Amino acid sequence: MNSLKKLAVIKGDNRKDNIKKCLELISDDLEKIKTAKNILIKPNLVAIKPDFANTHVEAIEAVIEFIRQLAPDTSITVGESSASAFYRGMPTTKIFEDYDYYRLEKKYSNVTLTDFDNDTEVMDSPIHSVVGDTHLRITKRANDFDYKISLAIPKTHNFAVATFGIKNMAGLVLRQDMAMIHGMKGGVEVDAPKTLLDRLPPGTVSKARRKLPNWLINFLFRQYPTYRRSVKMIHRNIVEIAKRTWPDLVVLDGFVCMEGDGPVDGTAVDMKVAIASSDPVMADGAAARLIGLQPEQVGYLYYLQNEEKMGQYTLDTLAGDDLNTLKRTFLRHGTYDIQSQWHEKKRCG
């Protein structure tokens, strides 16, 4: 019996139409939307700028309009917590305002914007760090939603090779803990071992990225032994977070993607593609191929399919456009050669 979920890939000149066509192609897998009582749409608002680093408001509209065909009155929450805003001393609500998200509440009934900036009710997620195993905190409100949608952008990444829908759910981590995902910081406990980054004021690296050229930042990271160790940890950490924030549906708006020094400082790539699947590993695997990677080159995707058995990045159920004709090789991040060494060495018995 074939229990594989469907995968849709569409290329076209209209962002909203691309997303809607994808969702229509996999509609048989979206029956849970009809019975959901509280739906979360989790965008990617990682940047103050550039605008193409963030989920476009029209992509949110496309998903809302599709949901309304199946569930006319169900509560929909668009929720996010922006780490970049945190490092700049700004609330996520400012990013909502700057990117015209508040129009969603005005345009659609029973749609609410929320931020997770100041949540105090949390659940722990174990993580690895260069100073030992510890944990970070995820908002407990993640459990309030009985259907979660990750709406993200295919981008290269400065630690994890690439970021798509699964990693996007890390926005449910408390903002002050997000840097811990990379494995380069110690635990939240007062007596936890500390690294150099723990001793720097919050946002120091983010501010440096704004003031220094990318090549210099990449050069400094390349010389930092802790960075070389952390790239082996981030993928395991993403897996642990994913277990606690797993989306029911991943929609990837690849109308404009990012290559080079993503997820913020890269270059825009016009692809005019959308991807969707209720198997997050399948959606992210397709996005990896779209930007010229194989899914198994991205550590967390490899672990999620081959060790956790939480999804499959097969193309066996692909509907829509031919991914092979759409894909292109993206410029890798400046530290890609180090990031690609995420594989853990096997211990000799």
Phi, psi and omega per residue, in radians:
M1 nan 2.298 -3.128
N2 -1.584 1.973 3.140
S3 -1.834 0.233 -3.112
L4 -1.149 2.464 3.022
K5 -1.344 2.870 3.126
K6 -1.506 2.702 3.093
L7 -2.248 2.324 3.127
A8 -2.154 2.397 3.056
V9 -2.334 2.201 -3.104
I10 -2.325 2.381 3.016
K11 -2.016 2.353 3.128
G12 -2.965 3.049 -3.040
D13 -1.577 0.034 -3.117
N14 -2.226 2.071 -3.079
R15 -0.987 -0.877 -3.077
K16 -1.135 -0.746 3.140
D17 -1.102 -0.691 3.131
N18 -1.022 -0.828 -3.109
I19 -1.141 -0.783 -3.131
K20 -1.093 -0.704 3.124
K21 -1.118 -0.698 3.077
C22 -1.036 -0.830 -3.092
L23 -1.160 -0.619 3.079
E24 -1.128 -0.649 -3.135
L25 -1.171 -0.453 -3.130
I26 -1.934 0.318 -3.014
S27 -1.007 -0.509 3.123
D28 -1.091 -0.425 -3.135
D29 -1.605 0.065 -3.017
L30 -1.994 0.406 -3.116
E31 -1.085 -0.503 -3.123
K32 -1.076 -0.398 3.111
I33 -1.068 -0.599 -3.089
K34 -1.135 -0.523 -3.092
T35 -1.833 -0.051 3.139
A36 -1.172 2.548 3.137
K37 -1.821 -0.423 -3.073
N38 -2.592 1.829 -3.030
I39 -1.777 2.342 3.043
L40 -1.878 2.280 2.914
I41 -1.881 2.048 -3.094
K42 -1.838 1.773 3.084
P43 -1.388 3.105 3.057
N44 -1.967 1.816 3.125
L45 -2.056 1.090 -3.017
V46 -1.391 -0.334 -2.933
A47 -2.106 2.610 2.867
I48 -1.284 -0.771 2.980
K49 -2.777 2.789 0.084
P50 -1.339 2.822 -3.060
D51 -1.141 -0.546 -3.084
F52 -1.292 -0.100 3.046
A53 -1.396 -0.243 -3.079
N54 -1.921 2.692 3.083
T55 -1.105 2.168 -3.121
H56 -1.215 2.474 -3.107
V57 -1.072 -0.520 3.121
E58 -1.177 -0.509 3.060
A59 -1.150 -0.703 3.074
I60 -1.082 -0.764 -3.138
E61 -1.042 -0.730 -3.132
A62 -1.055 -0.756 -3.139
V63 -1.185 -0.747 3.121
I64 -1.051 -0.800 -3.104
E65 -1.134 -0.597 3.052
F66 -1.188 -0.779 3.123
I67 -1.011 -0.730 -3.081
R68 -1.120 -0.374 3.046
Q69 -1.215 -0.546 -3.106
L70 -1.688 -0.577 -3.062
A71 -2.439 1.525 -3.016
P72 -1.082 -0.482 -2.998
D73 -2.112 -0.042 -3.051
T74 -1.099 2.467 3.110
S75 -1.141 2.253 3.104
I76 -2.109 2.219 3.082
T77 -2.002 2.253 2.992
V78 -1.737 1.911 -2.983
G79 -2.219 2.465 -3.104
E80 -2.780 2.819 2.974
S81 -2.468 1.997 -2.990
S82 -1.602 2.048 3.123
A83 -1.178 -0.708 3.139
S84 -1.071 -0.683 3.081
A85 -1.108 -0.723 3.120
F86 -1.015 -0.801 -3.117
Y87 -1.172 -0.362 3.103
R88 -1.714 0.128 3.126
G89 1.266 0.480 -3.093
M90 -2.052 2.620 3.032
P91 -1.391 2.731 3.070
T92 -1.067 -0.506 3.131
T93 -1.021 -0.502 3.089
K94 -1.177 -0.631 3.092
I95 -1.210 -0.707 3.038
F96 -0.935 -0.788 -3.104
E97 -1.171 -0.819 -3.076
D98 -1.118 -0.538 -3.087
Y99 -1.818 0.329 2.975
D100 1.109 0.512 -3.140
Y101 -1.253 -0.455 -3.091
Y102 -1.153 -0.278 3.070
R103 -1.146 -0.376 -3.140
L104 -1.125 -0.706 3.124
E105 -1.155 -0.563 -3.121
K106 -1.386 -0.573 -3.012
K107 -1.481 -0.537 -3.033
Y108 -2.162 2.504 3.109
S109 -1.364 2.558 3.080
N110 0.986 0.631 3.028
V111 -2.051 2.230 -3.066
T112 -2.243 2.441 2.983
L113 -1.613 2.452 3.056
T114 -2.523 2.632 3.006
D115 -2.035 2.716 3.138
F116 -1.843 0.358 -2.983
D117 -1.033 -0.731 -2.976
N118 -2.010 0.398 3.140
D119 -1.138 2.412 -3.139
T120 -1.981 -0.355 3.072
E121 -1.454 2.038 -2.983
V122 -2.316 2.868 2.942
M123 -2.228 2.568 -3.064
D124 -1.530 2.563 3.024
S125 -2.250 2.152 3.141
P126 -1.182 2.495 3.084
I127 -2.463 2.814 3.004
H128 -1.692 2.517 3.004
S129 -2.434 2.923 -3.097
V130 -1.180 -0.239 3.111
V131 -1.914 0.238 3.074
G132 2.146 2.960 -3.130
D133 -1.261 2.461 -3.124
T134 -2.673 -2.681 3.099
H135 -2.621 2.779 2.969
L136 -2.147 3.084 -3.015
R137 -2.020 2.350 3.093
I138 -2.008 2.442 3.109
T139 -1.050 2.368 3.114
K140 -1.210 -0.314 3.120
R141 -1.110 -0.261 3.049
A142 -0.995 -0.501 -3.117
N143 -1.460 -0.135 -3.119
D144 -1.343 -0.267 -3.067
F145 -1.792 2.213 -3.132
D146 -1.615 0.030 2.995
Y147 -2.627 2.111 -3.082
K148 -2.066 2.333 -3.137
I149 -2.096 2.184 3.034
S150 -1.702 2.132 -3.104
L151 -2.098 1.735 -2.950
A152 -2.258 -3.024 -3.074
I153 -2.210 2.344 3.046
P154 -1.164 2.130 -3.093
K155 -2.543 2.626 2.909
T156 -1.254 2.870 -3.024
H157 -2.422 2.714 -3.067
N158 -1.540 -0.068 3.072
F159 -2.328 -0.743 -2.924
A160 -1.812 0.352 3.140
V161 1.302 -0.967 -3.132
A162 -2.697 2.761 3.116
T163 -2.312 2.366 -3.111
F164 -2.378 -2.310 -3.039
G165 -1.392 -0.660 -3.078
I166 -1.189 -0.849 -3.138
K167 -1.138 -0.505 3.121
N168 -0.977 -0.494 -3.119
M169 -1.214 -0.144 3.057
A170 -1.130 -0.188 3.035
G171 -1.159 -0.130 3.048
L172 -1.535 -0.097 3.018
V173 -1.290 2.495 3.079
L174 -0.963 2.419 -3.009
R175 -1.024 -0.653 -3.115
Q176 -1.242 -0.209 3.132
D177 -1.809 -0.122 -2.995
M178 -1.060 -0.640 -3.132
A179 -1.096 -0.365 -3.131
M180 -1.220 -0.356 -3.135
I181 -1.004 -0.579 -3.066
H182 -1.286 -0.235 3.118
G183 1.499 0.087 -3.066
M184 -1.731 0.088 3.137
K185 -2.227 2.781 3.111
G186 -1.408 -2.967 -3.060
G187 -1.387 3.023 -3.124
V188 -1.399 -0.287 -3.127
E189 -1.178 2.572 -3.094
V190 -1.020 -0.681 -3.067
D191 -1.646 0.203 -3.132
A192 -1.207 2.578 3.056
P193 -1.003 2.552 -3.071
K194 -2.043 2.604 3.019
T195 -1.887 3.106 3.097
L196 -0.986 -0.729 -3.109
L197 -1.142 -0.540 3.086
D198 -1.111 -0.518 -3.048
R199 -1.534 -0.183 3.092
L200 -1.505 2.624 3.069
P201 -1.038 2.538 3.112
P202 -0.941 2.372 3.089
G203 1.527 0.070 -3.110
T204 -1.045 -0.832 -3.125
V205 -1.135 -0.721 3.135
S206 -1.070 -0.741 3.122
K207 -1.155 -0.667 3.118
A208 -1.086 -0.682 3.129
R209 -1.102 -0.510 3.130
R210 -1.330 -0.454 -3.011
K211 -1.820 -0.478 -3.078
L212 -1.826 2.628 3.104
P213 -1.155 2.632 -3.097
N214 -0.969 -0.716 -3.070
W215 -1.089 -0.606 -3.132
L216 -1.265 -0.751 3.087
I217 -1.032 -0.817 3.140
N218 -1.090 -0.684 3.103
F219 -1.061 -0.779 -3.121
L220 -1.126 -0.723 3.106
F221 -1.133 -0.651 -3.124
R222 -1.102 -0.506 -3.127
Q223 -1.504 -0.107 -3.005
Y224 -1.642 1.887 -3.086
P225 -0.994 -0.587 -3.139
T226 -1.068 -0.628 3.103
Y227 -1.105 -0.763 -3.137
R228 -1.073 -0.575 3.096
R229 -1.343 -0.645 -3.025
S230 -1.203 -0.499 -3.108
V231 -1.156 -0.270 3.064
K232 -1.512 -0.193 -3.048
M233 -1.816 -0.553 -3.010
I234 -1.058 -0.614 -3.092
H235 -1.173 -0.699 3.048
R236 -1.123 -0.667 -3.131
N237 -1.168 -0.693 3.086
I238 -1.090 -0.695 3.109
V239 -1.049 -0.778 -3.129
E240 -1.127 -0.725 3.089
I241 -1.130 -0.700 -3.134
A242 -1.061 -0.650 3.126
K243 -1.039 -0.474 -3.066
R244 -1.776 -0.162 -3.090
T245 -2.310 0.353 -2.968
W246 -0.929 2.167 3.113
P247 -1.377 2.583 3.057
D248 -1.404 -0.370 -3.096
L249 -2.625 2.373 3.009
V250 -2.006 2.229 3.031
V251 -2.103 2.183 -3.132
L252 -1.992 2.041 3.126
D253 -1.587 1.675 3.125
G254 -1.721 0.514 3.093
F255 -1.057 -0.793 2.965
V256 -2.256 2.092 3.135
C257 -1.805 -3.063 3.128
M258 -2.342 2.313 3.056
E259 -2.084 3.010 3.127
G260 1.362 -2.304 -3.001
D261 -1.485 1.038 3.031
G262 -1.264 2.985 0.192
P263 -1.605 0.088 -3.110
V264 -2.178 -0.737 -2.949
D265 -1.719 0.319 -3.118
G266 -1.510 -2.921 -3.064
T267 -1.974 2.460 -3.134
A268 -1.217 2.472 3.059
V269 -2.269 2.019 3.120
D270 -1.330 1.943 -3.139
M271 -1.995 -0.502 3.115
K272 0.962 0.783 -3.089
V273 -2.194 2.576 2.968
A274 -2.232 2.616 -3.123
I275 -2.361 2.492 3.086
A276 -2.660 2.500 3.011
S277 -2.858 2.603 3.021
S278 -1.500 0.028 2.897
D279 -1.791 1.793 -3.078
P280 -1.011 -0.612 3.125
V281 -1.152 -0.655 3.121
M282 -1.154 -0.772 3.124
A283 -1.105 -0.821 -3.116
D284 -1.186 -0.592 3.084
G285 -1.108 -0.700 3.095
A286 -1.146 -0.686 3.129
A287 -1.152 -0.647 3.073
A288 -1.034 -0.796 3.128
R289 -1.120 -0.656 -3.127
L290 -0.997 -0.654 -3.077
I291 -1.709 0.249 2.989
G292 1.600 0.304 3.071
L293 -1.927 2.794 2.872
Q294 -1.644 2.492 -3.086
P295 -0.937 -0.629 -3.097
E296 -1.250 -0.108 3.028
Q297 -1.420 -0.187 3.116
V298 -1.826 1.953 -2.952
G299 -0.935 -0.806 -3.075
Y300 -1.185 -0.540 3.057
L301 -1.198 -0.720 3.089
Y302 -1.029 -0.833 -3.116
Y303 -1.144 -0.720 -3.086
L304 -1.142 -0.653 3.106
Q305 -1.393 -0.874 -2.899
N306 -1.562 -0.414 3.126
E307 -1.925 -0.808 -3.083
E308 -1.501 -0.317 3.141
K309 0.979 0.706 -3.083
M310 -1.681 0.000 3.130
G311 3.006 3.095 -3.112
Q312 -2.389 2.370 3.125
Y313 -1.706 0.595 3.034
T314 -1.231 2.781 3.040
L315 -1.889 0.257 -3.017
D316 -1.081 -0.474 -3.076
T317 -1.898 0.320 -3.078
L318 -1.086 2.290 3.044
A319 -2.213 2.692 3.135
G320 1.823 -2.270 -3.066
D321 -1.614 2.778 -3.097
D322 -1.345 1.987 -3.100
L323 -1.071 -0.574 -3.114
N324 -1.110 -0.494 3.128
T325 -1.506 -0.238 -3.083
L326 -1.719 -0.506 -2.996
K327 -1.203 2.671 3.042
R328 -2.587 2.754 -3.108
T329 -1.493 1.943 3.139
F330 -1.335 2.603 2.974
L331 -1.094 2.220 -3.112
R332 -1.326 2.849 3.032
H333 -1.082 2.689 -3.105
G334 -1.079 -0.302 3.095
T335 -1.964 0.379 -3.064
Y336 -0.992 -0.659 -3.095
D337 -1.083 -0.557 3.068
I338 -1.360 -0.766 3.140
Q339 -1.024 -0.615 -3.072
S340 -1.225 -0.080 3.101
Q341 -1.641 0.539 -3.093
W342 -1.216 -0.332 -3.095
H343 -1.008 2.326 3.122
E344 -1.436 2.409 3.085
K345 -1.248 2.354 3.108
K346 -1.296 2.398 3.125
R347 -1.393 2.406 3.098
C348 -1.445 2.360 -3.101
G349 -1.393 nan nan
